[in-house]
Amino acid sequence: MGFIKERVAYLKGLAEGMKISSETNEGKLLSTIIDVLDDMALAIDDIEEVQEQLGEQIDNMDEDLAEVERVLFDCDCDDEEDDDVLAEVECPHCGEIIELEEDMLDEEAESFECPYCGKDVAVEWDCDCDDCCDHDQEDDNE
């Protein structure tokens, strides 16, 4: 935004070239307006510098946060298959570990089929709400 300072400098030069006297009321007014515009241009330059510094700091903090996330969560973002896995459950019939995915479950169902042995594995819905749903079903297959 250096062009604002240039425009104010142009106005100062124009006023001097026109020989506007600061002895007249109009000359005092124009001179004061140009001085205010000059102060505003300087303030805008200062704000732009601070904004640029803050932008760099934010970029650095974003990079640092990404590194912290990678270390804390050991994020391997290329492995999209694990994103669909809700939990790992041991089949009570065959003992295999089942990677439970959302498409394997239905809130109304009382069980799902084990992909290894084909037997039904009972689901017990645990719900923290009081009266909003009817998911509290007991495991009848045990």
Z-matrix of the N, CA and C atoms (Angstrom, degrees):
N
C 1 1.437
C 2 1.523 1 110.69
N 3 1.309 2 117.08 1 25.74
C 4 1.450 3 121.12 2 178.15
C 5 1.518 4 112.12 3 -63.06
N 6 1.332 5 115.99 4 -17.69
C 7 1.458 6 118.45 5 -179.45
C 8 1.521 7 111.75 6 -66.45
N 9 1.315 8 119.00 7 -24.41
C 10 1.466 9 120.85 8 178.08
C 11 1.526 10 109.73 9 -66.88
N 12 1.347 11 115.86 10 -44.58
C 13 1.462 12 118.94 11 177.35
C 14 1.524 13 110.29 12 -62.19
N 15 1.312 14 117.37 13 -39.16
C 16 1.458 15 121.07 14 178.90
C 17 1.523 16 111.19 15 -64.40
N 18 1.321 17 117.06 16 -40.46
C 19 1.467 18 120.81 17 179.99
C 20 1.521 19 111.07 18 -66.93
N 21 1.349 20 116.54 19 -39.29
C 22 1.460 21 119.67 20 177.77
C 23 1.525 22 109.88 21 -66.59
N 24 1.317 23 117.40 22 -40.21
C 25 1.468 24 120.52 23 177.17
C 26 1.536 25 109.87 24 -62.19
N 27 1.310 26 116.24 25 -38.66
C 28 1.472 27 120.06 26 177.05
C 29 1.526 28 110.26 27 -61.86
N 30 1.357 29 116.74 28 -43.49
C 31 1.467 30 119.84 29 179.16
C 32 1.531 31 111.50 30 -62.82
N 33 1.337 32 115.83 31 -39.48
C 34 1.468 33 119.27 32 177.40
C 35 1.531 34 110.11 33 -61.19
N 36 1.301 35 116.03 34 -47.60
C 37 1.462 36 120.24 35 178.94
C 38 1.510 37 112.44 36 -62.75
N 39 1.318 38 116.09 37 -39.33
C 40 1.460 39 120.69 38 178.93
C 41 1.518 40 110.72 39 -63.81
N 42 1.333 41 116.15 40 -42.76
C 43 1.462 42 120.29 41 179.60
C 44 1.524 43 110.35 42 -64.87
N 45 1.332 44 116.75 43 -40.23
C 46 1.470 45 119.68 44 178.59
C 47 1.527 46 110.59 45 -68.56
N 48 1.322 47 116.46 46 -39.84
C 49 1.468 48 120.82 47 179.43
C 50 1.513 49 112.35 48 -65.96
N 51 1.310 50 116.47 49 -31.73
C 52 1.469 51 120.80 50 178.93
C 53 1.527 52 110.77 51 -81.86
N 54 1.328 53 115.31 52 -4.44
C 55 1.457 54 121.89 53 179.69
C 56 1.525 55 110.75 54 55.77
N 57 1.362 56 113.65 55 45.73
C 58 1.461 57 118.82 56 176.39
C 59 1.524 58 106.89 57 -73.90
N 60 1.287 59 114.81 58 120.72
C 61 1.460 60 120.81 59 -175.41
C 62 1.523 61 110.09 60 -82.71
N 63 1.319 62 115.63 61 135.52
C 64 1.460 63 119.58 62 175.66
C 65 1.525 64 110.71 63 -82.79
N 66 1.343 65 116.25 64 8.60
C 67 1.463 66 121.53 65 176.56
C 68 1.528 67 109.96 66 -84.01
N 69 1.339 68 117.27 67 -26.04
C 70 1.463 69 119.82 68 -179.50
C 71 1.518 70 109.11 69 -89.21
N 72 1.314 71 115.72 70 160.40
C 73 1.469 72 121.08 71 178.71
C 74 1.529 73 110.80 72 -62.22
N 75 1.312 74 117.12 73 -42.74
C 76 1.458 75 121.23 74 -179.71
C 77 1.520 76 110.62 75 -66.51
N 78 1.309 77 116.81 76 -39.12
C 79 1.458 78 121.38 77 178.79
C 80 1.520 79 111.64 78 -65.15
N 81 1.336 80 116.35 79 -41.14
C 82 1.473 81 120.42 80 177.32
C 83 1.528 82 109.95 81 -62.49
N 84 1.339 83 116.16 82 -43.82
C 85 1.458 84 121.16 83 -179.41
C 86 1.525 85 110.68 84 -62.06
N 87 1.319 86 117.29 85 -49.16
C 88 1.457 87 120.17 86 -179.26
C 89 1.530 88 111.40 87 -63.73
N 90 1.310 89 116.94 88 -40.09
C 91 1.460 90 120.68 89 179.24
C 92 1.528 91 110.79 90 -63.60
N 93 1.320 92 116.24 91 -42.28
C 94 1.473 93 120.51 92 179.16
C 95 1.521 94 110.73 93 -66.75
N 96 1.335 95 117.69 94 -41.13
C 97 1.470 96 121.13 95 178.12
C 98 1.523 97 110.29 96 -61.20
N 99 1.322 98 117.20 97 -43.10
C 100 1.466 99 120.77 98 179.68
C 101 1.534 100 110.11 99 -64.95
N 102 1.337 101 117.62 100 -39.32
C 103 1.467 102 120.50 101 177.31
C 104 1.527 103 111.25 102 -63.64
N 105 1.326 104 116.87 103 -41.15
C 106 1.475 105 120.46 104 177.98
C 107 1.526 106 109.73 105 -64.30
N 108 1.329 107 116.96 106 -42.82
C 109 1.467 108 120.01 107 178.52
C 110 1.526 109 110.94 108 -62.06
N 111 1.339 110 117.06 109 -37.78
C 112 1.455 111 121.12 110 177.61
C 113 1.527 112 110.72 111 -64.00
N 114 1.338 113 116.93 112 -43.61
C 115 1.472 114 120.56 113 177.68
C 116 1.532 115 111.05 114 -62.57
N 117 1.330 116 116.37 115 -40.37
C 118 1.467 117 120.34 116 179.52
C 119 1.531 118 110.67 117 -65.01
N 120 1.327 119 116.80 118 -40.22
C 121 1.459 120 120.38 119 179.44
C 122 1.527 121 110.67 120 -63.46
N 123 1.329 122 116.99 121 -41.09
C 124 1.469 123 120.64 122 177.46
C 125 1.530 124 110.78 123 -64.97
N 126 1.335 125 116.75 124 -41.11
C 127 1.468 126 120.53 125 179.48
C 128 1.530 127 110.73 126 -64.33
N 129 1.321 128 116.71 127 -39.78
C 130 1.467 129 120.87 128 178.73
C 131 1.525 130 110.28 129 -64.14
N 132 1.314 131 117.05 130 -40.96
C 133 1.470 132 120.23 131 177.17
C 134 1.522 133 110.86 132 -61.26
N 135 1.342 134 116.77 133 -42.62
C 136 1.467 135 120.28 134 178.34
C 137 1.527 136 111.16 135 -62.69
N 138 1.319 137 116.40 136 -42.40
C 139 1.471 138 120.98 137 179.47
C 140 1.522 139 110.23 138 -63.48
N 141 1.320 140 117.68 139 -40.46
C 142 1.463 141 121.10 140 179.20
C 143 1.528 142 111.05 141 -63.50
N 144 1.334 143 117.04 142 -40.20
C 145 1.468 144 120.21 143 178.12
C 146 1.521 145 110.92 144 -63.06
N 147 1.334 146 116.28 145 -45.89
C 148 1.465 147 120.44 146 -179.79
C 149 1.526 148 110.01 147 -64.14
N 150 1.328 149 116.36 148 -41.36
C 151 1.468 150 120.08 149 179.29
C 152 1.521 151 110.92 150 -61.90
N 153 1.311 152 117.08 151 -41.17
C 154 1.461 153 120.61 152 179.26
C 155 1.532 154 110.64 153 -64.43
N 156 1.335 155 116.83 154 -42.46
C 157 1.464 156 120.63 155 178.25
C 158 1.526 157 111.02 156 -63.89
N 159 1.337 158 116.48 157 -42.70
C 160 1.467 159 119.92 158 178.39
C 161 1.524 160 111.35 159 -64.27
N 162 1.319 161 116.99 160 -38.12
C 163 1.465 162 120.48 161 177.42
C 164 1.516 163 111.49 162 -61.43
N 165 1.329 164 116.26 163 -41.72
C 166 1.468 165 120.23 164 177.58
C 167 1.527 166 110.80 165 -65.30
N 168 1.338 167 116.81 166 -41.21
C 169 1.462 168 120.15 167 178.44
C 170 1.527 169 111.00 168 -63.26
N 171 1.321 170 116.69 169 -40.80
C 172 1.469 171 120.26 170 179.37
C 173 1.523 172 110.26 171 -64.96
N 174 1.319 173 117.05 172 -41.60
C 175 1.466 174 120.23 173 177.82
C 176 1.526 175 110.63 174 -61.05
N 177 1.340 176 116.63 175 -43.14
C 178 1.467 177 120.35 176 178.28
C 179 1.527 178 111.33 177 -63.91
N 180 1.336 179 116.66 178 -42.40
C 181 1.469 180 119.98 179 179.59
C 182 1.525 181 110.46 180 -65.59
N 183 1.329 182 117.47 181 -36.85
C 184 1.458 183 121.18 182 178.47
C 185 1.523 184 110.75 183 -63.92
N 186 1.327 185 116.28 184 -41.95
C 187 1.467 186 120.10 185 177.58
C 188 1.535 187 110.36 186 -65.53
N 189 1.334 188 116.72 187 -42.32
C 190 1.467 189 119.98 188 178.54
C 191 1.522 190 111.20 189 -63.30
N 192 1.338 191 116.86 190 -42.16
C 193 1.458 192 120.65 191 179.31
C 194 1.522 193 111.44 192 -64.45
N 195 1.311 194 116.82 193 -38.96
C 196 1.469 195 119.91 194 177.35
C 197 1.525 196 109.99 195 -62.22
N 198 1.320 197 117.24 196 -39.48
C 199 1.466 198 120.98 197 178.07
C 200 1.528 199 110.89 198 -65.97
N 201 1.334 200 116.83 199 -41.64
C 202 1.466 201 120.58 200 178.25
C 203 1.528 202 110.06 201 -63.26
N 204 1.329 203 117.21 202 -43.74
C 205 1.462 204 120.65 203 177.93
C 206 1.522 205 111.03 204 -60.38
N 207 1.326 206 115.78 205 -42.14
C 208 1.460 207 119.49 206 -179.64
C 209 1.524 208 109.98 207 -63.01
N 210 1.332 209 117.52 208 -42.00
C 211 1.456 210 120.98 209 -178.64
C 212 1.525 211 110.71 210 -70.68
N 213 1.340 212 116.93 211 -46.04
C 214 1.466 213 120.29 212 -176.74
C 215 1.517 214 113.27 213 -67.75
N 216 1.308 215 115.34 214 -45.30
C 217 1.454 216 118.97 215 -173.69
C 218 1.512 217 112.46 216 -99.95
N 219 1.312 218 116.82 217 -0.34
C 220 1.457 219 122.36 218 -178.48
C 221 1.525 220 109.30 219 45.36
N 222 1.317 221 114.29 220 50.71
C 223 1.461 222 122.69 221 -173.99
C 224 1.516 223 110.80 222 -67.48
N 225 1.307 224 115.13 223 116.16
C 226 1.454 225 121.11 224 171.58
C 227 1.525 226 105.88 225 -111.39
N 228 1.313 227 115.77 226 82.12
C 229 1.454 228 122.12 227 -170.32
C 230 1.521 229 113.65 228 -65.66
N 231 1.323 230 118.75 229 -14.35
C 232 1.457 231 120.69 230 179.11
C 233 1.524 232 111.89 231 -76.68
N 234 1.321 233 117.47 232 -16.87
C 235 1.459 234 122.48 233 -177.16
C 236 1.526 235 109.11 234 -89.89
N 237 1.338 236 116.74 235 83.17
C 238 1.453 237 121.23 236 -176.21
C 239 1.526 238 112.51 237 -80.03
N 240 1.318 239 118.59 238 -15.17
C 241 1.455 240 120.66 239 -179.07
C 242 1.522 241 111.25 240 -65.60
N 243 1.325 242 117.84 241 -35.87
C 244 1.461 243 121.21 242 -178.07
C 245 1.514 244 112.14 243 -72.86
N 246 1.333 245 118.72 244 -15.87
C 247 1.452 246 120.82 245 179.97
C 248 1.520 247 111.67 246 -65.59
N 249 1.337 248 118.05 247 -28.57
C 250 1.451 249 121.95 248 -177.89
C 251 1.525 250 112.94 249 -84.18
N 252 1.323 251 118.35 250 -14.09
C 253 1.453 252 122.02 251 -176.76
C 254 1.523 253 109.38 252 -79.00
N 255 1.339 254 115.98 253 121.06
C 256 1.462 255 121.18 254 178.70
C 257 1.517 256 111.66 255 -83.91
N 258 1.327 257 116.21 256 -41.76
C 259 1.458 258 120.78 257 -178.19
C 260 1.521 259 108.84 258 -163.61
N 261 1.321 260 114.90 259 164.83
C 262 1.457 261 120.56 260 173.03
C 263 1.527 262 107.24 261 -109.42
N 264 1.343 263 115.23 262 127.01
C 265 1.459 264 121.69 263 -175.66
C 266 1.520 265 108.13 264 -125.13
N 267 1.325 266 116.27 265 139.16
C 268 1.464 267 120.15 266 176.36
C 269 1.522 268 108.78 267 -88.95
N 270 1.323 269 115.59 268 128.47
C 271 1.466 270 120.50 269 178.32
C 272 1.530 271 108.35 270 -68.80
N 273 1.326 272 118.31 271 127.51
C 274 1.468 273 120.37 272 179.99
C 275 1.529 274 112.68 273 -70.89
N 276 1.321 275 117.85 274 -13.97
C 277 1.460 276 121.04 275 -177.39
C 278 1.530 277 112.34 276 -93.01
N 279 1.341 278 116.63 277 -49.20
C 280 1.465 279 119.15 278 -175.50
C 281 1.530 280 112.73 279 -108.73
N 282 1.321 281 118.04 280 -12.17
C 283 1.456 282 121.42 281 177.58
C 284 1.517 283 114.20 282 81.77
N 285 1.327 284 118.56 283 -0.26
C 286 1.469 285 121.61 284 179.18
C 287 1.531 286 109.91 285 -72.99
N 288 1.312 287 114.77 286 150.10
C 289 1.460 288 120.17 287 176.64
C 290 1.528 289 108.13 288 -85.92
N 291 1.323 290 115.94 289 124.70
C 292 1.462 291 122.58 290 -179.04
C 293 1.519 292 107.82 291 -104.54
N 294 1.328 293 115.82 292 126.04
C 295 1.456 294 120.13 293 173.31
C 296 1.517 295 106.83 294 -83.75
N 297 1.304 296 116.16 295 104.28
C 298 1.451 297 123.73 296 -173.64
C 299 1.524 298 109.81 297 -77.76
N 300 1.311 299 115.83 298 120.87
C 301 1.452 300 121.84 299 179.52
C 302 1.517 301 109.17 300 -113.28
N 303 1.317 302 114.96 301 157.52
C 304 1.458 303 120.55 302 -175.36
C 305 1.525 304 112.56 303 -60.03
N 306 1.332 305 118.24 304 -36.14
C 307 1.459 306 120.27 305 -178.45
C 308 1.526 307 112.45 306 -72.19
N 309 1.322 308 117.49 307 -10.86
C 310 1.467 309 121.14 308 176.90
C 311 1.520 310 111.22 309 -83.65
N 312 1.336 311 116.92 310 -15.01
C 313 1.455 312 121.14 311 -173.83
C 314 1.516 313 111.50 312 -111.17
N 315 1.307 314 113.72 313 150.13
C 316 1.453 315 122.86 314 172.30
C 317 1.520 316 105.07 315 -136.55
N 318 1.313 317 117.72 316 130.44
C 319 1.465 318 120.33 317 -175.54
C 320 1.534 319 111.70 318 -60.93
N 321 1.307 320 117.11 319 -26.25
C 322 1.460 321 120.84 320 -178.81
C 323 1.537 322 111.88 321 -84.81
N 324 1.318 323 116.99 322 -19.28
C 325 1.465 324 120.25 323 -176.46
C 326 1.521 325 110.63 324 -76.19
N 327 1.322 326 114.71 325 149.87
C 328 1.452 327 121.02 326 177.79
C 329 1.521 328 111.45 327 -98.60
N 330 1.349 329 116.75 328 -6.93
C 331 1.457 330 120.27 329 -179.82
C 332 1.522 331 109.95 330 -159.40
N 333 1.337 332 114.57 331 170.48
C 334 1.460 333 120.95 332 172.34
C 335 1.515 334 106.94 333 -138.53
N 336 1.319 335 116.90 334 160.82
C 337 1.456 336 121.54 335 -175.50
C 338 1.523 337 110.25 336 -89.04
N 339 1.331 338 115.68 337 131.97
C 340 1.453 339 121.55 338 176.92
C 341 1.526 340 107.96 339 -70.07
N 342 1.337 341 118.27 340 127.44
C 343 1.461 342 119.71 341 -178.81
C 344 1.528 343 113.15 342 -70.63
N 345 1.349 344 118.21 343 -12.89
C 346 1.461 345 121.27 344 -177.65
C 347 1.528 346 112.15 345 -93.84
N 348 1.339 347 116.29 346 -49.71
C 349 1.470 348 118.00 347 -176.54
C 350 1.523 349 112.95 348 -106.10
N 351 1.338 350 117.57 349 -11.18
C 352 1.449 351 120.98 350 177.46
C 353 1.510 352 114.37 351 80.42
N 354 1.323 353 118.52 352 0.18
C 355 1.462 354 120.82 353 -179.75
C 356 1.522 355 109.78 354 -85.94
N 357 1.336 356 114.62 355 157.42
C 358 1.459 357 120.39 356 178.90
C 359 1.518 358 110.70 357 -76.53
N 360 1.322 359 114.87 358 135.73
C 361 1.458 360 121.90 359 175.59
C 362 1.515 361 106.19 360 -111.02
N 363 1.315 362 116.41 361 122.58
C 364 1.461 363 121.70 362 -176.04
C 365 1.522 364 110.87 363 -70.44
N 366 1.326 365 114.14 364 145.69
C 367 1.464 366 121.06 365 178.45
C 368 1.515 367 108.16 366 -116.24
N 369 1.323 368 116.40 367 131.43
C 370 1.457 369 120.85 368 174.01
C 371 1.513 370 106.50 369 -112.51
N 372 1.322 371 115.96 370 114.23
C 373 1.461 372 120.61 371 -178.90
C 374 1.514 373 108.80 372 -80.98
N 375 1.295 374 116.56 373 122.61
C 376 1.457 375 122.24 374 174.63
C 377 1.515 376 107.57 375 -101.96
N 378 1.300 377 115.74 376 122.57
C 379 1.455 378 120.53 377 -177.86
C 380 1.514 379 108.21 378 -128.29
N 381 1.318 380 117.58 379 131.22
C 382 1.455 381 122.10 380 -178.94
C 383 1.524 382 112.53 381 -84.70
N 384 1.312 383 116.78 382 -7.54
C 385 1.459 384 118.65 383 -177.48
C 386 1.527 385 110.14 384 -83.52
N 387 1.340 386 116.11 385 160.19
C 388 1.460 387 121.13 386 -176.48
C 389 1.529 388 112.39 387 -86.09
N 390 1.304 389 116.88 388 -64.22
C 391 1.463 390 120.04 389 -173.11
C 392 1.520 391 113.50 390 -120.44
N 393 1.320 392 118.80 391 4.01
C 394 1.458 393 120.08 392 -170.72
C 395 1.528 394 113.16 393 -78.54
N 396 1.300 395 119.45 394 -19.51
C 397 1.462 396 119.06 395 -178.14
C 398 1.521 397 110.15 396 -150.26
N 399 1.320 398 114.59 397 170.05
C 400 1.458 399 120.91 398 -175.29
C 401 1.521 400 110.10 399 -119.26
N 402 1.344 401 118.07 400 46.61
C 403 1.460 402 121.80 401 -174.21
C 404 1.524 403 113.04 402 -91.27
N 405 1.292 404 118.99 403 -10.95
C 406 1.458 405 120.09 404 -174.10
C 407 1.524 406 109.79 405 -74.57
N 408 1.336 407 115.10 406 84.07
C 409 1.445 408 121.18 407 -178.50
C 410 1.524 409 108.80 408 -107.74
N 411 1.309 410 117.89 409 141.66
C 412 1.459 411 122.25 410 179.45
C 413 1.515 412 110.30 411 -86.02
N 414 1.302 413 116.52 412 154.00
C 415 1.459 414 123.73 413 179.52
C 416 1.522 415 108.44 414 -80.86
N 417 1.364 416 116.44 415 101.07
C 418 1.453 417 121.07 416 -176.84
C 419 1.512 418 113.23 417 -83.62
N 420 1.334 419 118.66 418 -15.72
C 421 1.451 420 121.78 419 -173.78
C 422 1.513 421 113.19 420 -90.59
N 423 1.317 422 119.54 421 2.38
C 424 1.461 423 118.74 422 -176.89
C 425 1.484 424 111.98 423 -84.91
